[in-house]
Amino acid sequence: MEEADKIQSLTTHFSQFISDHKKNFMERVLEHRTRYVTIVMEDIYQSHNASAVMRTCECLGVQDIHMIESSSQWSTNKQVLKGSDKWLSILRYRKKNWNNADDCFQTLRTQGYRIAVTDPSPDGVPIEELDLDTPIAIVMGNEKDGTSPFAIENADVKVNIPMVGFTESMNISVSAAICMNSVLTRLRASSYPWQMKEEEKALLRLQWYKKAVNRSELLEREFLKSIQ
């Protein structure tokens, strides 16, 4: 069986266990989902901050989250997440004694992303002026040190949030929300191909269906065995 046919068959099978209301809701969410922009979090050590960023991304329609975990391991905060991580694709880079940021950046560039690192210095591009003609990955640094020297040196562009107060920086979850909202508002008003391709939607739809159904792994095995 071809992969596309397998995905369609499994989707049809799982569909019978999900209400029409929920399926329609998923379709509306899918229409607004994007991989054109993604968030990278680098060594975030407070779980509530990483969880808040994930929840914001899910609410705004960003599907992929990249977690660099060289010095700090990501842990969840369920009270903050409110189940949002269930619907996200979370990619983790966490080898020991390794340049995980380099691995992450190479992966992103292979996928066609331009890397924008957040940095409060005045020589950065204001987030509302960031060029969106290619897919963009926005890197958020940790709570204490910000983005690493490696990230700054190897990014394609530095971006900042213009501020007029005495304080140099905002909380990471607030910064991520402002950046995401700015970028996504402009993207959705543009002609850039920010929506997912149909084959991406098909695979993600199946993944969501399986997450919405109890004992999905068992049901999948039994179904595939029945059609062999």
C-alpha positions, -999 to +999 in steps of 0.1 A: +000+000+000+013+034-009+020+058+020-007+083+009-033+055+006-023+042+040-028+076+056-061+080+039-073+045+049-063+051+086-078+085+086-111+071+074-109+043+100-103+066+129-129+091+117-157+068+128-146+072+165-146+110+164-177+132+164-185+154+134-183+185+156-147+176+167-137+167+131-150+200+118-132+219+146-099+201+136-104+211+099-108+248+109-076+246+130-058+229+101-067+257+077-048+281+100-018+258+108+016+268+095+051+256+092+062+287+074+073+301+107+086+281+137+100+288+171+133+276+185+139+277+222+175+275+234+182+260+268+151+273+286+154+263+322+121+273+337+094+249+326+066+274+329+083+297+304+088+270+277+053+257+283+038+292+280+056+297+246+043+264+234+007+272+244+010+306+227+023+290+195-005+264+195-031+291+200-016+312+171-013+283+147+024+275+147+029+237+144+066+230+150+086+238+181+124+232+182+140+226+216+177+230+220+187+213+253+225+215+257+226+229+293+190+227+303+166+198+298+130+208+288+103+197+312+066+203+310+043+224+332+009+209+326-009+237+344+005+262+319+004+240+288-034+231+292-029+202+268-015+224+240+016+202+235-007+174+224-013+191+191+022+203+184+052+187+167+081+191+192+116+184+179+143+180+206+181+184+202+196+170+234+228+150+228+253+151+257+285+170+251+274+181+217+266+213+198+229+209+197+223+244+184+244+235+154+224+204+148+192+224+151+203+251+127+215+226+101+181+209+103+163+241+098+184+253+069+180+219+052+142+225+054+146+260+038+144+282+069+161+315+074+172+318+111+163+350+130+178+352+165+162+375+191+186+400+205+179+433+224+209+451+207+199+481+186+215+468+155+188+442+150+158+444+127+125+454+144+103+423+144+076+442+124+101+448+096+115+412+094+115+400+058+091+371+053+099+361+017+113+328+029+102+305+058+116+318+091+127+303+124+128+326+153+153+317+181+144+326+217+173+325+242+171+315+279+159+336+308+193+346+322+217+349+293+195+353+262+206+337+230+240+321+229+270+336+211+268+306+187+232+314+178+240+351+173+270+344+152+253+318+130+219+334+125+210+350+093+195+380+109+190+395+144+156+408+154+144+429+183+112+442+198+114+480+199+111+492+235+110+527+251+112+518+288+141+515+312+142+477+312+162+460+285+142+429+279+108+412+284+100+377+297+106+351+270+070+340+268+059+376+263+086+382+237+076+351+218+040+361+218+048+395+204+071+381+177+046+354+167+017+377+165+036+403+145+049+377+120+016+358+116-005+388+112+016+400+083+019+365+068-019+359+068-024+392+050+002+384+024+004+362-007+033+341+008+025+303+009+022+301+046-005+274+048+004+237+049+005+216+017-024+191+014-001+161+020+012+178+052-024+184+063-033+148+056-005+134+078-012+159+106-049+152+105-042+115+110-018+123+139-045+144+156-072+118+150-050+092+167-045+115+197-082+121+200-090+083+201-084+060+230-061+030+224-052+043+190-021+022+186-041-010+192-068+001+168-042+009+142-025-025+144-058-043+142-070-023+113-037-027+093-037-064+100-073-067+087-065-051+053-034-071+046 
